[in-house]
Amino acid sequence: MRRSPTISRINVANARPVDVYVSPVNLTANGRAHLGHAAGPYLRMDIVQKHLKRAGHHVRSGLTTDGFENHVLVRAARENVDPSDLAHAFHTKIVEDLASVGIVFDHFDDPAYGRNLRRFSKVGNALMGALSAAGSLHFSAVHLPMDDAGSAATPREERFCIGGWFGATCPVCLAAAGSFFCERCGHHFEPEEALNPLSRRGRIVEWPENISAFLSIPEKELLLRAWDDTAIEAGFLEIGHRYVARKGQQMRLTVPGLHGLAWKSRHFDTQQILFSYSSLLYAHSLYCGQKDTEDAGKPSPFARESDAFLIGGTGIDNTIPMLVGVTGCALGQNSFRSFDRIFFNHFLRLNGSKFSTSRGHVIWAGDIARIPNISVDVLRVYLSEVCPEEAETDLVPEQLVHRYNAVLDRISAAIDRCTESINAMPALAGCHVDGAMMATLDGLYEKQCAALSLDHLRVSQASRPVIDWVDHLDGALDHHCAYTWLMGFSILAWPLMPKIAGALWHWLGHGAHPVAARASTPSFQRCGTAPQIGGRRLAVADIERCLPGKIAA
C-alpha cells in the first residue's frame, strides 16, 4: 500500500508536499443533487481536499456528471425531450446544488456535451485500445431481455430492456433491484442471472444473444492485492470478495446502445457503447485528469508516469464498479493508473427511507441552502456528523434543527467574544499566540488529523476537535488568548466551515487559506470588519418547507 501524504504537526512546515488528485465518482444527470449526495462522497471529498491543502499538499480535483447513463434516457423518454439537453440542464443544476453547500471542484464538467465530447471519446477509445492491446478483453454472447415497447422501426439497440428499463429481484439478497445491480447489498449481475425479471416500459418477449466486451483479469490475487493497497474497509471488501467468488475477476465493459461513447469491434453484432459502471466510469476520471493538466505541460495524474496521489470516493452502490470495473481496467492495461485510495459510504436516509429522486423523497441541496439566513457552514458540520461511513444514517429534520442551533449558538458566541476582545486593542498593536493554548491546539489538531487519515477516514468525527476547542474558551480572556483561539478555530474548522474559517483567517491579516504550519504567525493588522458566522437559528418548519408535502405531513 502506498504511504499516505505526510501530515506534519501544527506549526511544522510540510517538508514533503505531494501532488494529490481527488476524483469522486460522477453523478447521473437525471436529476438534481440532494443532501444524500452531499453528505456522502462529495462533502467527504471536499473535506479531505481542504484537510490536505491545510497540511501543505498540492491538491487538485475534478468531477463530472454522466449524461450517458441509461436512467437519463428513461427520464428523457418520459418527458419527451432530447437526452443530451436534459442531461446538460441537470448538470448545471447539480453544479449549483453542490456549490450552494460549499462543495466545489477545480473542474466540474459535462463530458458528453459540446466540445467536451470529443475529448471524452478520445479518452474512452484510448482506454479500450489499451485494454485490447494488453489482452484484457474477451467477447461473449450473453442473453439480454428484449421487450415489446418499440416498433418494427425501432433500432435493435434500443429494443433491449436494460438499465433503467429493467426490474428484477437480486439473486444474492432477494431485494428489489434493477438495471445491473442491487442497491441493498451492492451486488452486480447480468439480467439473465436476476430473479423475476420484468420490463418497466412493456413486456419482455424474448432473450436474444448479444455480443459485448468483457474485462478479464487473469490473476485473482492481483485484483485482491490492489484492493488491499487502496485501504478498502472490511464491509466493502466483503462485497467485492462475494462478487469474485460468484463471477470471477471479470465484468461487462460494453452494452448495446446508441446514446453513449461508441467503441467498435469486428466481434460485435450491434453497436456497443461503454458501460457506465466499468469502462465509462473509469473514463470519467481519466477525462478529469486529462482536463486538469492539458494546459500545464504535465502528464495526467492518471498516467503511468505520474506520481500524483489519487483519491476516489463513492457510495455503496458503486462498490463493484469501483473495485472490479475501475480497478480492473487500471490493472488490465499499461497506460493508466489505479487509485491510491477509494472511500465508500453507505446511504443516508431521509426520515427513515432512502433518498429517491424518482419518488420525490428528497431535500435538494440548493433548496436547503436557500433558506433565508441559514449558515451553510453550520449545516456542513451537521452533514459531516451524519455521514454514513460505517452504516446507514438518518436525516431527521427535528434532529438536524436541534444540532444546527446548538452548534450555531456555541460557535457564534465564541467568535463574537474573541473578535470583540481583539477589536478593543489599539489599532496597530500586535497579536501573538498563547503557548499553553497552543499545546491544547496541537493535541486537538492531531486528533482531527487522525479522524481525517487517508488510511481510515472518518469525517463524521472531524467536528469533535472543533467543538472541544470551543469548550476550551472559558474564564478570563485577553487579546493573546482571543487571537490564539481564532487562529486555532480557523485551522480546525476550515475543512468543515470554510466560509467563516477563511474569513477569520483573512481578517487576522493572513493570505490564501488556513495553513496548519502558520498557526503561530503573529498578526499586526486586521482587515475590514470582524467576521460573524452570519446565520440564524432554524425551526423545523424551515426544513419542512424543503420537503415534499407528503413527507412534511
N, C-alpha and C positions, 0 to 999 in steps of 0.2 A: 504494500500500500504506500502510495506517495505521501510524503510528510506534508501536513497542512502548513499553510503560511504561518510564519512565526508571529506571535503576539507578544510584544515586549510589555514590561510592567509600566505603570503610569510614570510619566516624566522621563522615560528612557526612549531614546530615539531608535527607530527600527533600522538596524544595521543590514538587514537582508530583505528589502522590499521586493515583492514579486509581482508579475503581471497576473491578474485574475480576470477571468471572463465568466459572467453569470448569464445563463440562458435557460430560463424556465420553459416548460412545455407550453406550446401555443394554446390559445383559446379558440374554440369553434365559433365562427362568426354567424351563428344562427340566433343570437340574442345578445343582450347587454351583459355586463359584468355585475354580479351580485355579491353580497357580503360573504357568501360561501366561497367564491373565488378569492376575494380579497383577504379573508382571514386564513386561507390555506397557503398555497405555494407563493402567491405574489407578494403579500405583505412579508412573508417569511424571507423571501429572497431580497426584498428591499431592505429589511433589517440587516441581513447578512452583508449586503453591499456596503451599507454605511458603517457597520462594525469594522470591516476590513479597511475601508478608507480612513476611518478614525485611527486605525493602528498603523497607517503609513504605507499601505499597499496601493498599487496602481490597479484600479478596478474599472472595468467596462462591462456593459450589459446590453442585451438585446432580447426582444420579444416579438412575436408575430401573432397574427390570427390566421386560422385555417379556413379559407373560403372554398376549399375543395371537399371538405368533409361531407359525407352523404347527408347529414341532417340539415345542411344548408339547402340541398336540393329538395328535401322534404318540405321545408318551410316555404321555399320559393314556389313550389308547385301548389301548395295550399293557398298562397297569396297571389298566385298567377303573376309573378314578377321574375325578372331576369336574375339568376342565381348570383352572378358576379356583382350586379348592382346592390342586391340585398346584402351580400357579404361585406361589401365595402362600406355600406351605410352603417352596419353594425360594428365594423372595425372602428370607425370614427367614434361611435358611442362608447365602445369598450375602452378606447384610449382615454376618453373624457371621464368615464366612470372610475377607472383606476387612478387617474391623476387627481380626481376630487378627494381621494383619501391619501394623497401624498405618495402614490406608487408610480414612479417614473423610471424609464429606461433610456439609455443613450440612443438606441434605435428601437422604434416600435412600428413595424411595417405591416402592410397587407401585401405579401409577396405575390399574390395571384392577381394583382390589379395593375393596370397600366404598364409602364416601363419596367416595373419590378419583375413582371412575369418572365421576361427574357433571362434575367439573372437567375431567377428561381429554376427555370427549366434547364439552364446550363449546369447549375449545381446538381439537380436531380439526375441528369444524364451522366455527369462525372461520377457520381456515387455508384449508379448502376453499372457503368462501364468498368469501374474499379472492382466491383464485386464479381462481375463476369470474368475479368482478366485473371482474378485470383482463384477462379474455380469454385466460388462460394454459392453459385446459383444452381438450382435444378428446376426443371419444368414438369409440372404434374397436372394431370387431368383430374379434376375433382367435381363432384356433383353440386351444383348450385340451384336453388329454387327459382322457378320462373312462374309468374302469376298472370292473371288474365286482365290486368289493369290497362294494358296497352291495346293497340290495334294492329292490323296487318302491316300498317305503315311504320310502326314503332321500331326503331333500330334495335337489333338484338341486344346490344349492350345495355339498353335501358329497360329491357324486359326482365332482367334478373332482379329478384326480390332480395336485395341485400342491404346492409347498413340500416338506416332508419326505417326502411320499409319492412324489416324482418323482425318478428317477435318470436319468443321461444321460452322454454324452461331451461335453466342452466343444468348441464349434465353433471356438475360437481355438487353444488349446494341445493339444487332444485328450486332456486328462487326464480321469479320472473326476470327474464333477461331479453336482450335484443341485440341487433347488429351482429358483432362478432365477439361480444364479451359480456360478462356479468359484473355489475357494479357492486354487488354484495360481497362476493368472495374474490373478485379480481381475475377470475379465470378467463382465458380466451379460447374460442372454439370455432371450428368450421360449422357452417349451417347444417351440414349433414350429420354432425355429431350432437346437435341440440335435440332436446326433447320437445314434443308438442309444437312443432314449427307452424307459423302462420304468417300470412301477409297482412300488413296494416293498411293496404290500399285495394285489396281484392281477395282473390282465392288462388292459392298455389295449385298449379295444374300439372307441372312436370319438374323433373330434376335432371336436366341435361348436363353432360360433362362440359367443363370449360378448362382450358389450359392456362395456368397462371405461373408466375415465377415465385419460387420459394427460396428463402435463405437456409443454408445448411452449414452448420459449424461442425467439422468432423470430430473435434476433441471436446468431449463434455467437460473435462476438467479445466480447459481453457476458459470456458464461459463461467464456470463456478468460481474460478480464481479471480476473474475480473469483477465479480460481484463482491467478493471479499475486499478487493483492492479499492472499491468505491465506498466502503463503510456502510453497506446496506444493513438496516436494522432487522432483527430476527423475524418479526412478524411479516415483513415484506419479502424477506428471503424465503420464507416458507411458501409463499405464493409462487415464487419462481421455481423452487425445487419441485413443487407439486406439478407444475406445468411440464417441466423437463421429464419428470417421471412418467407422465401420461403421453407426451408427444415428442420427446426428444428435443435436441437443441436446434430446432428449425421453426420457421414462421413464414407466413404469407408475406410477399413483398408487393404484389400487384393484384388488382381486381379488374374485372371488365367494367368499362365506363367511357363516357365521352367528355365529362366535365372533370378535369384534373390534369396532372402532369403526365402526358403520354410517354411511354417507353416502348420502342419497337423491338421485336424479335421474330425471327422466322419460325419460332416454335408456336406462336400464338395463333388461335383461330378466331379471336375477336380483338378489338382494340383494348389494350390494357393501360391502366393508369396506376401511378404509385399509390400504395396503401397508406391511408392516413395514420395507421397505428404501427408502422415499422419504418419502411424506407422514406416515406414522406415526412414522418415525424423527425427523423434524423436530418433530412434535407432542410427543414425549417431552421434547425440550429446551425447547419453549415451555411445557409443563406445569411443568417445574422453575423456569423464570424467573418464571412467574406465582405459583407457590407461595412463592417466596423473598420476593416484595415485596408480597403481598396485604395484609399487616397493617402495612406500613410507609408506606403512602400514597405510594409511588413507582411509576413505571412499571416494567414488566417490563424486565430487561436486554435482552430481545429486541425490545422495542417500538421503532418507528422513531425516537421522540423520545429514546430513551435514548442516553447516550454511554459506557456501560459497555464495556470491552474484553472481547470474547467469545472464549473459548478452547475448542476441542473436541479430542478425541483418540480414536483407534480403531485397529483392525488393518487389514491389507491387504485382508481380505475385505470390508471396508466402504468401499473406495475409491470405487467408483461410486455407492453410496448417498449418500455424503457429497458427492462432487464434483458429481454430476448431480442426485440426488434432493433432498438438503437444500439445497445451494447454489442449485439451480434453483428450488426452492419459495420460497426467500428472494428471489430476483430476480423471481419471477413475480407478486408482489403488493406492496401498498403498506402493509401493516400491521406486518410483522415483518422483522427484520434478519438478515443473514448473519453467520457467524462472522468474526472478525478473524484468527484463526489456527486451522488444523486440522493436527494432528500425526498421522501414520500410522506404524505399525511393522509389521515382518514377524512371522512366527510364531517363538515359542520352542519348540524341540523337547525331548523327553524321551528320553534315551538313543537319539538319532538318529531318532526318529519323532515326528510331530505329537501334541500332547496331544489326547486324544479322550475325551469324556465317554461316548459310546456304547460304546467299546471298553474302558472302564475303564483306559485308559493315561494315568493322571493322578497327580499329588500334590495333594490338596486343600489349599488354603492353611491352613484351620483345623487340619488334621491335623499338618502340619509345625510349626505354631506351638505345638501341644500337646506336642511333645517335651519331657520334663522338663528344666527349667532352660535351655532354649535362649534365646539372646539374639536377640529379633526384630530389634533394631537392626542387629546384625551380619548377620543374614540379609538385611535390606533392602539393605545395602551390596552383598552378592553379587548379589542380584537386579537391582540397578541396573546393575551392571557387565556383566551378560549381557543387558541389554535389547536386543532385536533391532531396532535403529534403522536400520542400513544393510543388513543381510542377516539371514537366519535364523541363530539361535544355538542352542546345545545345552546343556541342563542335564544334566550327568553327575554322579551322586552323589559319586563319588570326587573330582572337581574341586571340587564345592561344599564338601565337608568340608575339603579342603586349604586352600582360600581362606578359609573361615569361621574355621578355627582360627588361621591366620596373622594375620588381622585382629583377632580377639579377643585374642590374646596381646599384640600390639603396642599396641593402644589401651588395654586394661585396665591394662597395666603403666604406661603414660604417665599415665593418670588417677590411679592409686593414688599414683604418685610425687609428683604435683603436689598432690593433696589432703593427703597426709601433710606436705608442706612447709608448707602453709598452716595445718594443724591444730597445728603446732609453734609458731605465733606466739602472742603474748599475746592474750587474748580480744577486746579492743576495739581492737587495732591495725588500722590501715587498709591496704588493698592498693591499689597503683597500678600502672599498666601500664608496661612497659619500652619505651622509644622505639625501640630497634634491632629488637626483636621485632615491634613494631607495623608497621615498614616491611616486614618479611617477610610479615606477615599481609596487609597491603594488597595485595601482589603476588599472593598465593595466592587472596584473595577475588576479585580481578579475573579471575584465571584461571578460577575456578569459575563466576563470572557469565558469562563467555564461553561455557562449556560449557552453561549453562542459558539462553542467549539465546533469545528467542522468534522470532528470525529464522533460527536454525539450532540447534535443540535437540539436545543430546547428553547425556542423563542418564547414559549409560554412562561418561562421562569425569568426572562430578562428584565421584567419590570420590578422584581423584588429589590434589587440593589438601589433602584431609583427611589422607591418608597422608603427604604431604610435610610437613605441619605436625607430625605425629607424629615423623617423622625429624629435624625441626629441634630436637627436645628432646634435647640432648646436653650433656655437660660439667657443670660446677657449676651448681647450681640454688638461687637464693634465692627468697624468697616473692613478690617482684615478678615474676620470670620465671614462677614457677608460676602466679600469678594471670593474667598475660597469656596464658599458654598455654591455661588453662582457658576464659578468655573467648573466645579465638580458636577453640578447638575447639567451643565451644557454638554459635558463629555459623556456622562452616563445616559442622559436622556436622548441624545441626538439620533441614535438608530430608531428609537420609538417615537419621539416627539420632535421631528426635525424643524418644524417652523419656530416654535418658541426657543428651542435649544440654540438654533442658529442665530436667531435674533439677539439673544442674550450675549452670545459669543461676539457678535459684531458690535453690540453696544459697549462692550468692555474694551473695544479697540483692537480686536484681533480679526485677521482676514480669513478668507476662504471658509472652511468648515471646522468644527471642533476636532482637535487632534490631541490624542492622549499624551504624546510626548511634550506638549506645551502646557500641561496643566499648571505648572508653577510660574508661567510667564507673568511678570507684573504688568499692571495697566496704569497708564498715566493720563488717559483721556477717555471720556465717554462720548459715544457718537449718537447724537439725537436724543429722543425721548426714551425713557426707560420702557422696555417692552413689557407687555402684560399678556397673559395667556389668551385673553380675548374671547372667552366663551361664557355662556350662561348655563345655569342648571337646566336639566331636562325633566320633562314629565312623561309618563307612559304614553299619554296622548300624542306627543311629538313623534314617537316611534310608530304608533298605530296608524298615523296618517301616511306612513310609508308602506303599510301592509295592504294587501287586497282585503276588501271588506269582509269576505267570508272568514278570514283568519282573525282580523281585528275583533269581529263579533264574538 
